[in-house]
Amino acid sequence: MSDLTFQIIALVIYLVAMLFIGWYAYRKTVNLSDYMLGGRGLGPGVAALSAGASDMSGWLLMGLPGIIYLNGLVEVWIAIGLTIGAYLNWFFVAPRLRVYSLVTKDSITIPSFLENRLRDSSRLLRIVSGIIILIFFTFYVSSGMVAGGVFFESSFNMSYQTGMLVVAGVVVAYTLFGGFLAVSYTDFVQGIMMFLALIAVPTVGIFVTGGFGETADSIRSIDPALLNFTTGASAIGIISAVAWGLGYFGQPHIIVRFMAIKTLKEVRQARRIGIGWMILSLLGATATALVGIAYFQQNPSAALTDSEAIFITLGQILFHPFIAGFMLAAVLAAIMSTISSQLLVSSSALVEDLYKIASKKKVSDAIVVNLGRAGVLLVAIVAAWLAWEKNQTILDLVAYAWAGFGAAFGPLILLALFWRKLTSMGALAGMIVGAATVIIWDLLGRVEEGAVPTPNQEFFGSVYEIIPGFFLCLLVAWLVSLVTYKPNAEIETEFDETVRLINEDK
């Protein structure tokens, strides 16, 4: 058999396994809580790897190794910032959100938690946050479909649209039928695949390039600065890179995993597993890039057409085609795990946070679950339509969507969990200011292709928009809450109950 045949067999095995997991989860899904939150029954391993896999996407296996391959270790600061942010998110947000979301009327989405926590009778907070989630995640899902189409186009010479439809079809199938459990179980498998692949490629590669010493010498022979963490970096650049970690507190598709963990005691186990997975995976991605630099320095006849394909190319060089096929499947797993999580959160915003408010009728769990499935299909269709022509503006939007969610929701989640006096008016004002700041800041820093940036454009372009967005949201939410705060016995009781349950577990 040809190399391509082996690789296709490996990919087919992976895709069939994802569909089987979706069918298994479908049989365990009964009500809306099951469909949207897995009945709050996730074990620590599944919760941890599901959060990690849905977070990292193809950036972990393609984007990060690719940029380090080009520029060296100076690009690692984003990974450092993300690791710090993820740890703080697990340590501070996870246990409180797990308890508080249950205390506040068993909230199963982030918008419903904010509404219930703050007793927002106007429902504006839930509606606005639901709309923000729905809009941004539709574009996020679309960008994932673009990545899937490009993956099949570059790896198998398949047409872009056909590849996109394959990815979309499989992800929609297991997400639509199996809901949160299917997404979490597939994320768990996909997380393991990503982890093993990122450990295997640099481990084997380091032997091929002659060990640590010879590998480092080969890199230095090209440019010693490639092994330096600060060469070419400014203080503002490093701060902006590390500031990526601020985004974690406001990512709905990540923090919803905290709400779904089975018990509070298991949050600590999940944190250890999740952070361990993340650190080793990021080290593996970094090592893959460094091994790639050394390998192509030692083998000048070998060709690398795209720096972002360094992981895929090394996998095909170092392993049997069948194993290399699973390396390709790991890249696809990274893409699909993020699409499925974002589809489900978009569906929950559409049904739980918008439809239920618009409709005054009481409907059965079975009907609401089917509406959730219809929501998944609707968002997927719109996302596929947006992605059909490989529209570059979608990918541009995703570049600051992380900042948008982090600035709009992150400060509010922290204040809602740790400050009694946050009000619905404060949260609404902070959310709007945070999201608007990110969008305006990004626009002020954009430079038309071929144009010389003005000093103002250079300043706005050099500072990551999450920094002003996050802190302005925090400031506005705090100030408006101080002005509009009125004591509420129910809110005080729930806050005290959450603190009591957290302290009991220590």
C-alpha positions as CSV (number, residue, x, y, z in Angstrom):
1,M,0.0,0.0,0.0
2,S,1.1,3.6,-0.7
3,D,1.9,6.0,2.1
4,L,-1.2,8.0,1.3
5,T,-3.4,4.9,1.8
6,F,-1.9,4.2,5.2
7,Q,-2.6,7.8,6.2
8,I,-6.2,7.7,5.0
9,I,-6.9,4.4,6.9
10,A,-5.6,6.0,10.1
11,L,-7.8,9.1,9.6
12,V,-10.9,7.0,8.8
13,I,-10.3,5.0,12.0
14,Y,-10.2,8.3,14.0
15,L,-13.3,9.8,12.4
16,V,-15.3,6.6,12.9
17,A,-14.2,6.5,16.6
18,M,-15.5,10.1,17.0
19,L,-18.9,9.1,15.6
20,F,-19.1,6.1,17.8
21,I,-18.4,8.2,20.9
22,G,-21.2,10.6,19.8
23,W,-23.6,7.6,19.5
24,Y,-22.6,6.4,23.0
25,A,-23.2,9.9,24.5
26,Y,-26.5,10.1,22.7
27,R,-27.8,7.1,24.6
28,K,-26.9,8.8,27.9
29,T,-28.5,12.1,27.1
30,V,-32.0,12.6,28.5
31,N,-32.6,16.2,29.5
32,L,-31.3,19.7,28.8
33,S,-28.8,19.5,31.7
34,D,-27.4,16.3,30.2
35,Y,-27.2,17.9,26.8
36,M,-25.7,21.2,27.8
37,L,-23.7,20.3,30.9
38,G,-23.4,16.5,31.0
39,G,-25.6,16.3,34.1
40,R,-22.7,17.8,36.0
41,G,-21.1,14.3,36.0
42,L,-17.6,14.8,34.4
43,G,-14.7,13.0,36.1
44,P,-11.5,15.0,36.6
45,G,-9.5,13.5,33.7
46,V,-12.3,14.1,31.2
47,A,-12.9,17.6,32.5
48,A,-9.2,18.5,32.4
49,L,-8.4,17.2,29.0
50,S,-11.7,18.4,27.5
51,A,-10.9,22.0,28.7
52,G,-7.4,21.8,27.4
53,A,-8.3,20.3,24.0
54,S,-11.1,22.7,23.4
55,D,-8.8,25.6,24.3
56,M,-5.7,24.9,22.2
57,S,-7.1,24.0,18.8
58,G,-4.7,23.8,15.8
59,W,-2.5,26.6,17.3
60,L,-0.9,24.0,19.6
61,L,0.3,21.7,16.8
62,M,0.7,24.2,13.9
63,G,0.7,27.8,15.0
64,L,3.0,27.7,17.9
65,P,5.7,25.3,16.4
66,G,5.5,27.3,13.2
67,I,6.2,30.7,14.8
68,I,9.0,29.3,17.0
69,Y,10.5,27.6,14.0
70,L,10.7,31.0,12.3
71,N,11.7,33.3,15.2
72,G,13.0,31.1,18.0
73,L,12.2,31.0,21.7
74,V,11.3,34.7,21.9
75,E,7.8,33.5,20.7
76,V,7.4,31.3,23.8
77,W,6.1,34.2,26.0
78,I,2.5,33.6,24.8
79,A,2.7,30.0,25.9
80,I,4.1,31.1,29.3
81,G,1.2,33.6,29.7
82,L,-1.4,31.0,28.7
83,T,0.0,28.5,31.2
84,I,-0.1,31.1,34.1
85,G,-3.6,32.2,33.1
86,A,-4.8,28.6,32.9
87,Y,-3.4,27.7,36.3
88,L,-5.0,30.8,37.9
89,N,-8.3,30.0,36.2
90,W,-8.3,26.4,37.6
91,F,-7.2,27.6,41.0
92,F,-9.5,30.5,41.6
93,V,-12.4,30.2,39.2
94,A,-13.0,26.5,38.9
95,P,-14.0,25.6,42.5
96,R,-16.1,28.7,43.0
97,L,-17.9,28.5,39.7
98,R,-18.6,24.8,40.2
99,V,-20.3,25.5,43.6
100,Y,-21.8,28.9,42.9
101,S,-23.5,27.9,39.5
102,L,-25.3,25.1,41.4
103,V,-26.3,27.4,44.3
104,T,-27.7,30.0,41.9
105,K,-30.7,28.0,40.7
106,D,-28.6,25.3,39.1
107,S,-27.4,27.6,36.3
108,I,-26.1,25.7,33.3
109,T,-24.7,28.5,31.1
110,I,-22.5,31.5,31.8
111,P,-25.2,34.0,30.9
112,S,-27.8,32.2,33.1
113,F,-25.3,32.2,35.9
114,L,-24.7,35.9,35.7
115,E,-28.4,36.6,35.5
116,N,-29.3,34.4,38.5
117,R,-26.3,35.5,40.6
118,L,-27.1,39.2,40.1
119,R,-30.9,38.8,40.1
120,D,-31.3,40.7,36.8
121,S,-35.0,41.0,36.4
122,S,-34.6,43.0,33.2
123,R,-33.0,40.0,31.5
124,L,-30.8,42.4,29.5
125,L,-27.6,40.9,30.9
126,R,-28.5,37.4,29.8
127,I,-29.7,38.6,26.3
128,V,-26.7,40.8,25.6
129,S,-24.2,38.1,26.8
130,G,-26.0,35.4,24.8
131,I,-25.9,37.6,21.7
132,I,-22.1,38.3,22.1
133,I,-21.5,34.5,22.6
134,L,-23.6,33.6,19.6
135,I,-22.0,36.1,17.2
136,F,-18.4,35.6,18.1
137,F,-18.6,31.8,18.3
138,T,-20.3,31.6,15.0
139,F,-17.2,33.2,13.5
140,Y,-15.0,31.0,15.7
141,V,-16.7,27.9,14.4
142,S,-16.4,29.2,10.9
143,S,-12.6,29.7,11.3
144,G,-12.3,26.1,12.5
145,M,-14.1,24.9,9.4
146,V,-11.7,27.0,7.3
147,A,-8.8,25.3,9.1
148,G,-10.3,21.8,8.5
149,G,-10.8,22.6,4.8
150,V,-7.2,23.8,4.5
151,F,-5.9,20.8,6.4
152,F,-7.5,18.3,3.9
153,E,-6.5,20.5,0.9
154,S,-2.8,20.7,2.0
155,S,-2.5,17.1,3.3
156,F,-4.5,15.1,0.7
157,N,-4.9,17.4,-2.3
158,M,-8.6,17.3,-1.6
159,S,-10.7,20.3,-2.6
160,Y,-11.1,22.9,0.2
161,Q,-14.9,22.7,0.2
162,T,-14.9,18.9,0.3
163,G,-12.4,18.8,3.2
164,M,-14.4,21.5,5.1
165,L,-17.7,19.5,4.7
166,V,-16.0,16.3,6.0
167,V,-14.8,18.1,9.1
168,A,-18.1,19.9,9.6
169,G,-20.2,16.8,9.0
170,V,-18.4,14.6,11.5
171,V,-18.2,17.3,14.2
172,V,-21.9,18.3,13.7
173,A,-23.0,14.7,13.9
174,Y,-21.4,13.8,17.2
175,T,-22.1,17.3,18.8
176,L,-25.7,17.4,17.6
177,F,-26.7,14.0,18.9
178,G,-24.4,13.5,21.9
179,G,-24.3,17.1,23.2
180,F,-21.9,18.0,26.0
181,L,-21.0,14.4,26.9
182,A,-20.1,13.7,23.3
183,V,-18.0,16.9,23.1
184,S,-16.3,16.1,26.4
185,Y,-15.5,12.4,25.7
186,T,-14.2,13.2,22.2
187,D,-12.2,16.1,23.6
188,F,-10.7,13.6,26.1
189,V,-9.6,11.2,23.3
190,Q,-8.4,14.1,21.1
191,G,-6.5,15.6,24.1
192,I,-4.7,12.3,24.6
193,M,-3.9,12.1,20.8
194,M,-2.5,15.6,20.8
195,F,-0.4,14.9,23.9
196,L,1.1,11.7,22.6
197,A,1.9,13.1,19.2
198,L,3.6,16.2,20.7
199,I,5.7,14.0,23.0
200,A,6.6,11.4,20.3
201,V,7.7,13.7,17.5
202,P,10.4,15.7,19.5
203,T,11.5,12.5,21.4
204,V,12.3,10.6,18.3
205,G,13.5,13.7,16.5
206,I,16.1,14.5,19.1
207,F,17.8,11.1,18.5
208,V,17.7,11.7,14.7
209,T,19.4,15.1,15.1
210,G,22.2,13.6,17.3
211,G,21.0,14.4,20.9
212,F,20.6,17.6,22.9
213,G,24.1,18.9,22.4
214,E,24.3,18.4,18.6
215,T,20.7,19.7,18.2
216,A,21.6,22.9,20.0
217,D,24.8,23.3,18.0
218,S,22.9,23.0,14.8
219,I,20.4,25.7,15.9
220,R,23.2,28.0,17.0
221,S,25.0,27.6,13.6
222,I,21.9,29.2,12.0
223,D,21.5,32.0,14.6
224,P,22.3,31.8,18.3
225,A,19.4,34.2,19.0
226,L,17.0,31.4,18.2
227,L,17.7,30.0,21.6
228,N,17.3,33.3,23.4
229,F,14.0,34.3,25.1
230,T,14.4,38.0,24.8
231,T,16.3,38.8,21.6
232,G,14.2,41.1,19.4
233,A,11.5,41.5,22.1
234,S,10.4,44.7,23.7
235,A,9.0,45.1,27.2
236,I,5.6,45.9,25.7
237,G,5.8,42.9,23.4
238,I,6.5,40.5,26.3
239,I,3.8,42.0,28.5
240,S,1.3,41.8,25.6
241,A,2.2,38.2,25.0
242,V,1.9,37.2,28.7
243,A,-1.4,39.1,28.8
244,W,-3.0,36.3,26.7
245,G,-3.4,34.5,30.0
246,L,-6.1,37.1,31.1
247,G,-8.4,35.7,28.4
248,Y,-9.0,32.4,30.2
249,F,-11.3,33.9,32.9
250,G,-13.8,34.8,30.2
251,Q,-13.8,31.9,27.7
252,P,-17.3,30.3,27.9
253,H,-16.3,27.1,26.2
254,I,-13.5,26.5,28.7
255,I,-15.0,27.7,32.0
256,V,-18.3,25.8,31.4
257,R,-16.2,22.6,32.0
258,F,-15.7,23.8,35.6
259,M,-19.5,23.8,36.1
260,A,-19.7,20.2,34.9
261,I,-17.2,18.5,37.1
262,K,-18.8,15.8,39.3
263,T,-17.8,17.0,42.7
264,L,-15.8,19.9,44.3
265,K,-13.1,17.5,45.5
266,E,-12.4,16.4,42.0
267,V,-11.6,20.0,40.9
268,R,-8.2,19.8,42.4
269,Q,-7.4,16.5,40.6
270,A,-8.7,18.0,37.4
271,R,-6.4,21.1,37.9
272,R,-3.3,18.9,38.3
273,I,-4.2,16.8,35.3
274,G,-5.1,19.8,33.1
275,I,-2.0,21.9,33.9
276,G,0.3,18.9,33.6
277,W,-1.2,18.1,30.2
278,M,-0.8,21.8,29.2
279,I,2.8,22.2,30.3
280,L,4.0,19.0,28.7
281,S,2.1,19.7,25.5
282,L,3.5,23.2,25.2
283,L,7.0,21.9,25.9
284,G,6.4,19.3,23.2
285,A,5.3,21.9,20.7
286,T,8.3,24.1,21.5
287,A,10.7,21.1,21.2
288,T,9.1,20.1,17.9
289,A,10.0,23.5,16.5
290,L,13.6,23.4,17.8
291,V,14.2,19.8,16.5
292,G,12.8,20.9,13.2
293,I,15.3,23.8,12.9
294,A,18.1,21.4,13.6
295,Y,16.8,18.7,11.3
296,F,16.5,20.9,8.3
297,Q,19.9,22.5,9.0
298,Q,21.4,19.0,9.0
299,N,19.4,17.9,5.9
300,P,19.4,20.9,3.5
301,S,18.1,18.7,0.7
302,A,14.8,18.1,2.7
303,A,12.1,20.7,1.9
304,L,9.7,22.5,4.3
305,T,7.1,24.4,2.3
306,D,5.3,26.0,5.2
307,S,6.6,26.6,8.7
308,E,3.2,25.8,10.3
309,A,3.5,22.3,8.8
310,I,6.7,21.5,10.7
311,F,4.9,19.1,13.1
312,I,3.2,17.3,10.2
313,T,6.3,17.2,8.1
314,L,8.5,15.8,10.9
315,G,5.8,13.2,11.7
316,Q,5.9,12.0,8.1
317,I,9.7,11.9,8.0
318,L,10.2,10.1,11.3
319,F,7.4,7.6,11.4
320,H,5.8,4.8,9.4
321,P,3.0,6.2,7.2
322,F,0.3,4.6,9.4
323,I,1.6,6.2,12.5
324,A,2.1,9.4,10.5
325,G,-1.6,9.2,9.7
326,F,-2.4,9.3,13.4
327,M,-0.1,12.4,13.6
328,L,-2.3,14.0,11.0
329,A,-5.4,12.8,12.9
330,A,-3.9,14.6,16.0
331,V,-3.9,17.9,14.1
332,L,-7.5,17.3,12.9
333,A,-8.4,16.4,16.5
334,A,-7.1,19.8,17.7
335,I,-9.2,21.6,15.1
336,M,-12.4,19.5,15.8
337,S,-12.2,19.6,19.6
338,T,-12.5,23.4,19.5
339,I,-15.2,23.5,16.8
340,S,-17.4,21.1,18.8
341,S,-17.1,23.0,22.1
342,Q,-17.9,26.3,20.4
343,L,-20.9,24.8,18.6
344,L,-22.4,23.6,21.8
345,V,-21.9,26.9,23.6
346,S,-23.4,28.7,20.7
347,S,-26.4,26.3,20.8
348,S,-26.8,26.9,24.5
349,A,-26.8,30.7,24.0
350,L,-29.4,30.3,21.2
351,V,-31.8,28.0,23.2
352,E,-31.1,28.5,26.9
353,D,-30.3,32.2,26.8
354,L,-32.4,33.6,24.0
355,Y,-35.2,31.2,23.0
356,K,-36.3,30.6,26.6
357,I,-36.5,34.3,27.2
358,A,-38.4,35.1,24.0
359,S,-40.8,32.2,24.4
360,K,-43.3,32.3,27.3
361,K,-44.5,28.7,26.8
362,K,-43.4,25.9,29.0
363,V,-41.9,23.1,26.9
364,S,-40.7,19.6,27.8
365,D,-37.1,18.6,28.3
366,A,-37.3,16.5,25.1
367,I,-38.4,19.4,23.0
368,V,-35.7,21.7,24.5
369,V,-33.0,19.1,23.8
370,N,-34.2,18.8,20.2
371,L,-34.2,22.6,20.0
372,G,-30.6,22.5,21.3
373,R,-29.7,20.1,18.5
374,A,-31.4,22.3,16.0
375,G,-29.3,25.2,17.3
376,V,-26.1,23.2,16.7
377,L,-27.2,22.6,13.1
378,L,-28.2,26.2,12.5
379,V,-25.0,27.7,13.8
380,A,-23.0,25.1,11.8
381,I,-24.9,25.9,8.6
382,V,-24.2,29.7,9.0
383,A,-20.6,29.0,9.9
384,A,-20.1,26.8,6.9
385,W,-21.7,29.4,4.7
386,L,-19.3,32.1,6.0
387,A,-16.3,29.7,5.6
388,W,-17.2,28.5,2.1
389,E,-15.0,30.9,0.2
390,K,-12.1,30.8,2.7
391,N,-12.8,34.4,3.7
392,Q,-9.7,35.9,5.3
393,T,-11.6,38.4,7.3
394,I,-13.0,35.6,9.5
395,L,-9.5,34.6,10.5
396,D,-8.7,38.2,11.2
397,L,-11.7,38.4,13.6
398,V,-10.7,35.3,15.5
399,A,-7.3,37.0,16.2
400,Y,-9.1,39.3,18.7
401,A,-12.1,37.1,19.6
402,W,-10.1,35.6,22.4
403,A,-9.5,39.2,23.7
404,G,-13.1,40.0,23.2
405,F,-14.4,37.2,25.3
406,G,-11.6,37.7,27.9
407,A,-12.4,41.4,28.2
408,A,-16.2,41.2,28.1
409,F,-16.6,38.2,30.5
410,G,-13.4,37.7,32.4
411,P,-13.6,40.6,34.9
412,L,-17.4,39.9,35.5
413,I,-16.8,36.2,36.3
414,L,-14.1,37.2,38.8
415,L,-16.2,39.9,40.4
416,A,-19.3,37.7,40.5
417,L,-17.4,35.0,42.3
418,F,-15.4,37.1,44.8
419,W,-17.2,40.4,45.3
420,R,-20.7,40.7,46.9
421,K,-21.5,44.1,45.6
422,L,-21.4,43.5,41.8
423,T,-24.7,44.6,40.3
424,S,-26.5,43.7,37.1
425,M,-26.1,47.3,35.8
426,G,-22.4,47.2,36.7
427,A,-21.9,43.9,34.9
428,L,-23.8,45.0,31.8
429,A,-21.9,48.3,31.6
430,G,-18.5,46.5,32.1
431,M,-19.4,43.8,29.5
432,I,-20.2,46.4,26.8
433,V,-17.2,48.6,27.6
434,G,-14.8,45.6,27.6
435,A,-16.0,44.2,24.2
436,A,-16.2,47.7,22.6
437,T,-12.6,48.6,23.8
438,V,-11.2,45.4,22.2
439,I,-12.9,46.1,18.9
440,I,-12.0,49.9,18.8
441,W,-8.4,49.3,20.0
442,D,-7.9,46.7,17.2
443,L,-9.3,49.0,14.6
444,L,-7.0,51.9,15.7
445,G,-4.0,49.6,15.4
446,R,-4.7,48.3,11.9
447,V,-2.5,49.3,9.0
448,E,-3.5,48.9,5.4
449,E,-1.3,46.6,3.4
450,G,1.7,48.5,2.0
451,A,1.1,51.6,4.2
452,V,3.5,53.0,6.7
453,P,2.1,52.9,10.2
454,T,1.6,56.2,12.1
455,P,3.0,56.5,15.6
456,N,-0.6,56.1,17.0
457,Q,-1.1,52.9,14.9
458,E,2.3,51.6,16.1
459,F,1.2,52.1,19.7
460,F,-2.2,50.6,19.4
461,G,-0.8,47.7,17.3
462,S,1.9,46.9,19.8
463,V,-0.3,46.6,22.9
464,Y,-2.6,43.6,23.0
465,E,-6.2,44.8,23.1
466,I,-7.1,42.5,26.0
467,I,-5.1,44.7,28.4
468,P,-7.1,47.9,28.1
469,G,-10.3,45.9,27.5
470,F,-10.0,43.8,30.6
471,F,-9.0,46.6,33.0
472,L,-11.6,49.1,31.6
473,C,-14.3,46.4,32.0
474,L,-13.1,45.8,35.6
475,L,-13.1,49.5,36.4
476,V,-16.5,50.3,34.9
477,A,-18.2,47.3,36.5
478,W,-16.7,48.2,39.9
479,L,-17.7,51.9,39.6
480,V,-21.2,51.4,38.3
481,S,-21.8,48.7,40.9
482,L,-20.8,51.0,43.7
483,V,-23.3,53.5,42.5
484,T,-26.2,51.1,41.9
485,Y,-25.7,48.6,44.8
486,K,-28.6,47.8,47.0
487,P,-28.5,45.0,49.6
488,N,-30.3,41.8,48.6
489,A,-30.9,39.1,51.2
490,E,-31.1,36.3,48.6
491,I,-27.8,37.3,47.0
492,E,-26.1,37.6,50.4
493,T,-27.4,34.1,51.4
494,E,-26.2,32.5,48.2
495,F,-22.8,34.2,48.5
496,D,-22.4,33.0,52.1
497,E,-23.5,29.5,51.2
498,T,-20.9,29.3,48.4
499,V,-18.2,30.4,50.7
500,R,-19.3,27.9,53.3
501,L,-19.3,25.0,50.9
502,I,-15.8,26.0,49.6
503,N,-14.4,26.3,53.1
504,E,-15.9,22.9,54.1
505,D,-14.0,21.2,51.3
506,K,-10.6,22.6,52.4
